Amino acid sequence: MRKTIKAVTVLTLFTLLFSVCGSMMYADATESSVGIFSGVKDIGKTGKPGSVTYKDGIYTIKSSGDNIWWNADGLTMGYTEMEGDMEICARVLSLEKTAQFAKVGVMVREKLIPESEHIYVGFKPTSGIEVVWRSFEKGQSRAEGDDLILFPYWIKLARYKNIFTASCSEDGKNWEKLTAVEIDMAQKVYIGIACVSNTTGSVTTAKLDNVIINRDVQVPTGLSESSGGIKYSTDVNYPDRKLSYKVSWLGNTFGNTKGRSWIQNNVEAMSVSADGYIYTNSGWDEGGRSASVYSGKDGSPLGRISQGGEPAKAVAVSGNSLYVAKSINIFSYKLTDPGNPKAGPVFKLDGGSAEGLACYNNQLYVSCSDGNIKVFDLKTRKRTKVTWKLDRAGAMVVDKAGTFWIIQRKTDGKKGNILHYSAEGKLLSESIADVDNPAAITLDASG
């Protein structure tokens, strides 16, 4: 009798569950398939277990992952393993704001480990769409995005060989490319949806629909293949978008009459400090101002940093210090009073003149006319062991991931390039080839 009652109870319980859940499928981050995905997994630093459910065409993903950023990720991923060319598209419907950098989107990942190479495109709760990628295992992440594109919105990530293209669409038909990057991933990878709460103490909930994975991948427009590998032309690597601008302030290159500001002739580079002061250099100026400082509010000149002598070729600001390159000398200044820099120690090059400067991790990187990138310790002012060869090196900038973008100048018979290096001098992917005449380089707020 007890066995009969037990059997009826289990059957009744199953019937109740089926009638309540209908066609819903569920998998937590330790179980297997759900919807089109063969697995669900918490990767890296997470708090409570994540999950993926599927009902009536909508995927609900929950995660307490730390972030998709830096050199290791913490996320929840619904995935399937695929080989070769592929693409995934989805429409992001919602994302609960547990933190500023909570995320939900689609991802291709080489391994299900925190440090893996990957590329992701998706949304933050209130600050737009974002593409994040890591080009090599344990490397620093890079990102770019558009704060004005908000969900509900369609996203797509396509792989053709080792070119990964991220796109977005308002209607799922007309697509706008966000970016395309080359990442040397294995042929067999994991593709799916990914989510983080950006705080391991809380679980965020996100919803996506129209999630489709297929192998019908078109060859990206502008792609060329040769024995030297796959390359994008520069007009394809970056979308043709019109940049909006406004004139912040105007000045005069001669005299300083009432209502006018002295602006140097031939300003070649500038660096803006965290508190908004603008430091510039000039190859030649009528007033002999090879380097100057201006107010970021109204452009008024605040001080003459140097006068006469060799023209200043580059400037860089790091914390409360300013560095101005003039021939073989790199002059340092303390910015205790930002409008009136005080002269400090001088760095001397052992060959070539300085063409570009950048500061990172208490070190000063110098691109030199003798075909070398040289690195100084900012405390000892001595050369470090890090150096690498790069002919025609010019201006440089360092991104938030700690990698360097360096202009390789145009010369007779050779076009310019923008080359991407690690802080140790390793040439990285995403370099931009055949730039007509690059002269200056900077980064937007995303780094």
C-alpha positions as CSV (number, residue, x, y, z in Angstrom):
1,M,0.0,0.0,0.0
2,R,2.8,2.4,0.8
3,K,4.5,1.7,-2.5
4,T,1.2,2.5,-4.3
5,I,0.8,5.8,-2.5
6,K,4.4,6.7,-3.2
7,A,4.0,6.0,-6.9
8,V,0.8,8.1,-7.1
9,T,2.5,11.0,-5.2
10,V,5.5,11.1,-7.6
11,L,3.2,10.9,-10.6
12,T,1.0,13.7,-9.2
13,L,4.1,15.9,-8.5
14,F,5.4,15.4,-12.1
15,T,1.9,16.3,-13.5
16,L,1.8,19.4,-11.4
17,L,5.3,20.5,-12.4
18,F,4.6,20.0,-16.1
19,S,1.3,21.9,-16.0
20,V,2.9,24.8,-14.2
21,C,6.1,25.0,-16.3
22,G,4.7,24.2,-19.7
23,S,7.5,24.1,-22.3
24,M,10.1,25.8,-20.0
25,M,13.6,24.3,-19.9
26,Y,16.0,25.0,-17.1
27,A,19.7,24.5,-16.3
28,D,21.8,25.9,-13.6
29,A,25.5,26.4,-14.0
30,T,26.4,22.9,-13.1
31,E,23.9,21.1,-15.4
32,S,23.7,20.5,-19.2
33,S,21.6,21.6,-22.1
34,V,19.0,24.3,-22.3
35,G,17.4,25.6,-25.6
36,I,20.1,25.6,-28.3
37,F,22.9,25.5,-25.8
38,S,24.6,22.2,-24.8
39,G,25.8,23.6,-21.4
40,V,25.7,26.3,-18.8
41,K,28.7,27.2,-16.7
42,D,29.9,29.7,-14.1
43,I,33.4,30.8,-15.2
44,G,35.9,32.5,-12.8
45,K,34.9,34.8,-9.9
46,T,31.2,34.4,-9.2
47,G,29.1,34.5,-6.0
48,K,25.8,32.6,-6.1
49,P,25.3,30.0,-8.9
50,G,24.1,31.3,-12.2
51,S,21.4,29.8,-14.4
52,V,19.7,29.8,-17.9
53,T,16.1,29.1,-18.6
54,Y,14.2,29.0,-21.9
55,K,10.5,29.4,-22.3
56,D,8.3,30.7,-25.2
57,G,11.4,31.8,-27.2
58,I,12.9,33.8,-24.4
59,Y,16.2,33.0,-22.7
60,T,16.5,34.2,-19.1
61,I,20.1,34.2,-17.8
62,K,21.0,34.9,-14.1
63,S,24.5,35.7,-12.9
64,S,26.6,37.0,-10.0
65,G,29.8,37.1,-12.1
66,D,32.4,39.8,-11.3
67,N,33.0,41.2,-14.8
68,I,34.2,40.6,-18.4
69,W,37.4,42.6,-18.2
70,W,41.1,42.9,-17.3
71,N,43.0,39.6,-17.6
72,A,40.4,37.2,-16.1
73,D,36.6,37.1,-16.3
74,G,33.8,36.1,-13.9
75,L,30.6,35.3,-15.7
76,T,27.8,32.9,-16.5
77,M,27.7,31.5,-20.0
78,G,25.2,29.4,-21.9
79,Y,27.3,27.8,-24.6
80,T,27.6,25.2,-27.3
81,E,30.9,24.0,-28.9
82,M,31.4,24.7,-32.6
83,E,34.2,24.5,-35.1
84,G,35.0,26.8,-38.1
85,D,33.1,29.8,-39.3
86,M,30.0,30.8,-37.3
87,E,27.8,33.6,-36.1
88,I,25.3,34.2,-33.2
89,C,22.7,36.9,-33.1
90,A,20.2,37.8,-30.4
91,R,17.9,40.6,-29.3
92,V,18.6,41.9,-25.8
93,L,15.3,42.7,-24.1
94,S,16.3,43.6,-20.5
95,L,19.1,43.7,-17.9
96,E,18.7,44.3,-14.2
97,K,21.0,47.0,-12.9
98,T,22.9,45.5,-10.0
99,A,26.0,47.6,-10.8
100,Q,27.2,50.1,-13.4
101,F,29.1,47.5,-15.5
102,A,26.6,44.6,-15.4
103,K,26.5,43.0,-18.8
104,V,24.5,40.7,-21.0
105,G,25.3,39.7,-24.6
106,V,26.7,37.1,-26.9
107,M,30.2,35.7,-26.8
108,V,32.8,33.5,-28.6
109,R,35.3,32.0,-26.2
110,E,38.3,29.6,-26.8
111,K,38.2,28.0,-23.4
112,L,35.8,27.8,-20.4
113,I,38.5,29.3,-18.1
114,P,38.6,32.9,-16.7
115,E,41.8,33.9,-18.6
116,S,40.7,32.7,-22.1
117,E,40.8,34.5,-25.3
118,H,37.3,35.8,-26.2
119,I,35.2,38.4,-27.8
120,Y,31.9,39.7,-26.5
121,V,29.3,42.2,-27.6
122,G,26.4,43.2,-25.4
123,F,24.8,45.9,-23.2
124,K,25.3,47.5,-19.9
125,P,22.2,48.5,-17.9
126,T,22.1,52.2,-18.8
127,S,25.3,53.2,-20.6
128,G,25.0,51.6,-24.0
129,I,26.5,48.8,-26.1
130,E,30.0,47.5,-25.7
131,V,32.5,45.2,-27.4
132,V,35.1,43.6,-25.2
133,W,37.9,41.2,-26.3
134,R,41.0,39.5,-25.0
135,S,43.5,38.7,-27.8
136,F,45.6,36.1,-26.0
137,E,45.2,34.0,-22.8
138,K,45.9,36.0,-19.6
139,G,46.2,39.2,-21.7
140,Q,44.6,42.5,-20.9
141,S,41.1,43.1,-22.2
142,R,40.2,45.9,-24.6
143,A,36.8,47.5,-25.2
144,E,35.0,50.0,-27.3
145,G,31.3,51.0,-27.6
146,D,28.6,53.5,-28.1
147,D,26.8,55.0,-25.1
148,L,23.8,56.1,-27.2
149,I,22.6,52.7,-28.4
150,L,20.3,51.2,-25.7
151,F,18.3,48.0,-25.5
152,P,15.9,46.5,-26.7
153,Y,18.3,46.1,-29.6
154,W,19.8,43.3,-31.8
155,I,23.4,42.2,-31.6
156,K,25.5,39.9,-33.7
157,L,28.9,38.3,-33.5
158,A,30.4,36.6,-36.5
159,R,33.6,34.6,-37.0
160,Y,35.3,34.2,-40.4
161,K,38.6,32.4,-40.0
162,N,40.2,34.5,-37.2
163,I,38.3,37.7,-38.0
164,F,35.6,38.5,-35.5
165,T,33.0,41.1,-36.4
166,A,30.6,42.7,-33.9
167,S,27.4,44.3,-35.2
168,C,24.1,45.8,-34.0
169,S,20.7,46.5,-35.5
170,E,17.5,48.2,-34.5
171,D,15.3,45.8,-36.5
172,G,17.4,42.6,-37.0
173,K,17.7,43.3,-40.7
174,N,19.8,46.3,-41.3
175,W,23.1,45.9,-39.4
176,E,25.8,48.4,-38.4
177,K,29.3,47.1,-37.8
178,L,30.7,48.2,-34.5
179,T,34.2,46.8,-35.0
180,A,36.3,43.9,-36.4
181,V,39.3,42.4,-34.7
182,E,41.7,39.5,-35.5
183,I,42.1,37.0,-32.6
184,D,44.1,33.8,-33.0
185,M,41.6,31.4,-31.5
186,A,41.5,27.6,-31.9
187,Q,39.2,26.2,-34.6
188,K,36.9,24.7,-32.0
189,V,35.5,27.3,-29.6
190,Y,32.5,27.9,-27.4
191,I,29.7,30.2,-28.6
192,G,26.7,31.5,-26.7
193,I,25.2,34.0,-24.3
194,A,27.0,35.6,-21.4
195,C,26.0,37.7,-18.4
196,V,27.6,39.3,-15.3
197,S,26.2,41.3,-12.4
198,N,29.4,43.2,-11.8
199,T,29.1,42.4,-8.1
200,T,29.5,38.9,-6.7
201,G,27.1,39.7,-3.8
202,S,24.1,40.1,-6.1
203,V,22.5,38.2,-8.9
204,T,21.3,40.1,-12.0
205,T,18.6,38.8,-14.4
206,A,18.6,39.5,-18.1
207,K,16.4,38.4,-21.0
208,L,17.1,37.7,-24.7
209,D,15.1,36.4,-27.6
210,N,15.6,35.6,-31.3
211,V,18.9,33.8,-30.3
212,I,20.2,32.0,-33.4
213,I,23.5,30.3,-34.2
214,N,24.4,29.4,-37.7
215,R,27.3,28.7,-40.0
216,D,26.2,30.8,-43.0
217,V,28.8,33.5,-42.5
218,Q,29.5,36.0,-45.2
219,V,33.0,37.1,-46.0
220,P,33.4,40.5,-44.3
221,T,33.5,43.4,-46.7
222,G,37.0,44.8,-47.3
223,L,38.8,41.6,-46.3
224,S,41.9,40.7,-48.3
225,E,43.9,37.5,-48.0
226,S,47.5,36.9,-49.0
227,S,50.5,35.0,-48.0
228,G,51.1,37.6,-45.4
229,G,47.7,36.8,-43.7
230,I,44.3,38.4,-43.4
231,K,44.0,42.2,-43.4
232,Y,41.3,44.7,-43.3
233,S,41.6,48.0,-45.2
234,T,41.5,50.9,-42.8
235,D,38.2,52.2,-44.1
236,V,36.6,48.9,-43.1
237,N,38.3,48.5,-39.7
238,Y,36.5,51.6,-38.4
239,P,33.0,52.6,-39.4
240,D,32.6,55.8,-41.4
241,R,31.0,57.9,-38.8
242,K,30.8,61.7,-38.8
243,L,32.4,63.2,-35.7
244,S,30.6,66.0,-34.0
245,Y,32.7,68.9,-32.6
246,K,32.5,72.4,-31.3
247,V,35.0,75.2,-31.1
248,S,36.0,75.4,-27.5
249,W,38.2,78.5,-27.7
250,L,40.0,80.6,-30.2
251,G,43.4,82.4,-30.0
252,N,45.9,84.5,-31.7
253,T,49.4,83.4,-32.6
254,F,50.9,86.9,-32.2
255,G,50.4,89.4,-29.5
256,N,48.1,89.1,-26.4
257,T,45.6,91.9,-26.8
258,K,42.6,92.2,-24.5
259,G,40.1,89.4,-25.2
260,R,42.5,87.2,-27.1
261,S,44.6,84.3,-26.0
262,W,48.1,83.5,-27.2
263,I,48.1,80.1,-29.0
264,Q,51.4,78.7,-30.2
265,N,52.2,78.3,-33.8
266,N,52.5,74.7,-35.1
267,V,51.2,72.8,-32.1
268,E,52.2,69.2,-32.8
269,A,51.0,67.4,-29.7
270,M,49.0,67.9,-26.5
271,S,48.4,66.1,-23.3
272,V,45.4,66.8,-20.9
273,S,45.8,66.2,-17.2
274,A,43.1,64.5,-15.1
275,D,42.1,68.0,-13.7
276,G,41.7,69.4,-17.2
277,Y,44.8,71.5,-17.8
278,I,46.2,71.3,-21.4
279,Y,49.9,71.0,-22.1
280,T,51.1,71.5,-25.6
281,N,54.3,71.5,-27.6
282,S,55.4,73.4,-30.7
283,G,58.0,72.8,-33.4
284,W,58.3,76.6,-33.8
285,D,56.5,79.5,-32.2
286,E,56.9,83.3,-32.8
287,G,57.1,83.9,-29.1
288,G,59.6,81.1,-28.5
289,R,57.1,79.0,-26.6
290,S,58.1,75.5,-27.4
291,A,55.8,74.2,-24.6
292,S,52.9,75.9,-22.8
293,V,50.0,75.2,-20.5
294,Y,46.4,76.4,-21.0
295,S,43.2,76.4,-19.0
296,G,40.8,73.7,-20.1
297,K,37.8,76.0,-19.3
298,D,38.4,78.9,-21.6
299,G,41.8,78.2,-23.3
300,S,43.5,81.1,-21.6
301,P,47.3,80.7,-21.5
302,L,48.5,80.0,-17.9
303,G,52.3,79.7,-18.4
304,R,55.3,79.2,-20.6
305,I,56.9,75.9,-19.8
306,S,60.0,76.4,-21.9
307,Q,61.4,79.0,-24.2
308,G,63.9,78.9,-27.1
309,G,66.3,76.1,-27.8
310,E,65.4,72.9,-29.5
311,P,61.7,72.5,-30.5
312,A,59.6,70.3,-28.2
313,K,58.5,67.1,-30.0
314,A,56.2,65.4,-27.4
315,V,54.5,65.9,-24.1
316,A,53.1,63.5,-21.6
317,V,51.3,63.8,-18.2
318,S,51.5,61.2,-15.5
319,G,49.9,62.0,-12.1
320,N,51.4,65.2,-10.9
321,S,54.4,65.2,-13.3
322,L,54.8,66.5,-16.8
323,Y,57.4,65.4,-19.4
324,V,58.5,67.4,-22.4
325,A,60.8,65.9,-25.0
326,K,63.3,68.2,-26.7
327,S,65.9,66.5,-28.9
328,I,68.0,64.1,-26.7
329,N,66.6,65.7,-23.5
330,I,63.4,64.9,-21.7
331,F,62.6,67.6,-19.2
332,S,60.4,66.7,-16.2
333,Y,58.2,69.2,-14.3
334,K,56.2,69.0,-11.0
335,L,52.6,70.0,-11.3
336,T,52.0,71.0,-7.7
337,D,50.7,74.3,-9.2
338,P,49.3,73.0,-12.6
339,G,49.5,76.4,-14.2
340,N,53.1,77.0,-13.2
341,P,55.1,73.8,-13.6
342,K,58.4,73.5,-11.6
343,A,61.4,72.1,-13.4
344,G,62.7,68.8,-12.2
345,P,65.3,66.2,-13.3
346,V,66.3,65.7,-16.9
347,F,66.4,62.3,-18.7
348,K,69.0,62.0,-21.4
349,L,68.8,59.7,-24.4
350,D,71.9,57.7,-25.4
351,G,71.1,58.0,-29.1
352,G,68.5,59.5,-31.4
353,S,66.0,62.2,-30.5
354,A,62.7,61.7,-28.8
355,E,59.7,61.6,-31.2
356,G,56.9,60.4,-28.8
357,L,56.3,59.9,-25.1
358,A,53.9,57.8,-22.9
359,C,53.8,56.9,-19.2
360,Y,52.7,53.6,-17.8
361,N,53.3,51.7,-14.5
362,N,55.9,54.2,-13.2
363,Q,57.9,54.0,-16.5
364,L,58.5,56.5,-19.3
365,Y,58.3,55.1,-22.8
366,V,60.2,57.0,-25.5
367,S,60.0,56.5,-29.3
368,C,63.4,57.5,-30.7
369,S,64.6,58.6,-34.1
370,D,67.4,55.9,-34.0
371,G,64.7,53.2,-34.5
372,N,64.2,52.1,-30.9
373,I,61.6,52.3,-28.2
374,K,63.4,53.0,-24.9
375,V,62.0,52.7,-21.4
376,F,63.1,54.7,-18.3
377,D,62.3,54.0,-14.7
378,L,60.6,57.3,-13.5
379,K,62.1,57.0,-10.0
380,T,65.7,56.2,-10.8
381,R,65.7,57.9,-14.3
382,K,67.7,55.0,-15.6
383,R,67.0,52.8,-18.7
384,T,65.3,49.6,-18.0
385,K,66.0,46.3,-19.8
386,V,62.9,46.7,-21.9
387,T,63.6,48.0,-25.4
388,W,62.5,47.1,-28.9
389,K,63.3,48.0,-32.5
390,L,60.8,50.2,-34.4
391,D,62.0,52.4,-37.3
392,R,60.1,55.5,-38.2
393,A,58.4,55.6,-34.7
394,G,56.5,58.7,-33.8
395,A,53.7,59.6,-31.4
396,M,52.4,57.0,-29.0
397,V,49.5,56.4,-26.6
398,V,48.8,53.8,-23.9
399,D,45.3,52.4,-23.4
400,K,43.6,51.3,-20.2
401,A,44.7,47.7,-20.8
402,G,48.4,48.8,-20.7
403,T,49.1,48.2,-24.4
404,F,50.7,50.8,-26.7
405,W,49.5,52.2,-30.0
406,I,52.5,53.7,-31.8
407,I,52.5,55.7,-35.1
408,Q,55.0,54.5,-37.7
409,R,55.5,57.6,-39.8
410,K,55.2,57.8,-43.6
411,T,58.4,58.2,-45.6
412,D,59.2,58.2,-49.3
413,G,57.9,54.9,-50.7
414,K,56.5,53.7,-47.4
415,K,53.0,54.4,-46.0
416,G,52.4,55.0,-42.4
417,N,51.0,52.5,-39.9
418,I,49.6,52.4,-36.4
419,L,51.2,49.5,-34.6
420,H,50.0,47.7,-31.4
421,Y,52.5,46.6,-28.8
422,S,52.5,45.1,-25.3
423,A,54.4,46.9,-22.6
424,E,57.1,44.4,-23.0
425,G,57.5,45.1,-26.7
426,K,55.6,42.2,-28.2
427,L,53.8,43.1,-31.5
428,L,50.0,42.5,-31.0
429,S,47.1,42.1,-33.3
430,E,44.7,44.9,-34.4
431,S,47.5,47.0,-35.9
432,I,46.3,49.4,-38.6
433,A,48.2,49.2,-41.8
434,D,48.7,51.6,-44.7
435,V,47.6,54.8,-43.1
436,D,48.3,57.7,-45.5
437,N,50.1,60.1,-43.2
438,P,49.5,59.6,-39.5
439,A,50.5,62.5,-37.3
440,A,48.8,62.3,-34.0
441,I,46.9,59.6,-31.9
442,T,44.6,59.6,-28.9
443,L,42.0,57.4,-27.2
444,D,38.4,58.1,-26.2
445,A,37.1,57.9,-22.7
446,S,36.7,54.1,-22.8
447,G,40.4,53.8,-23.2
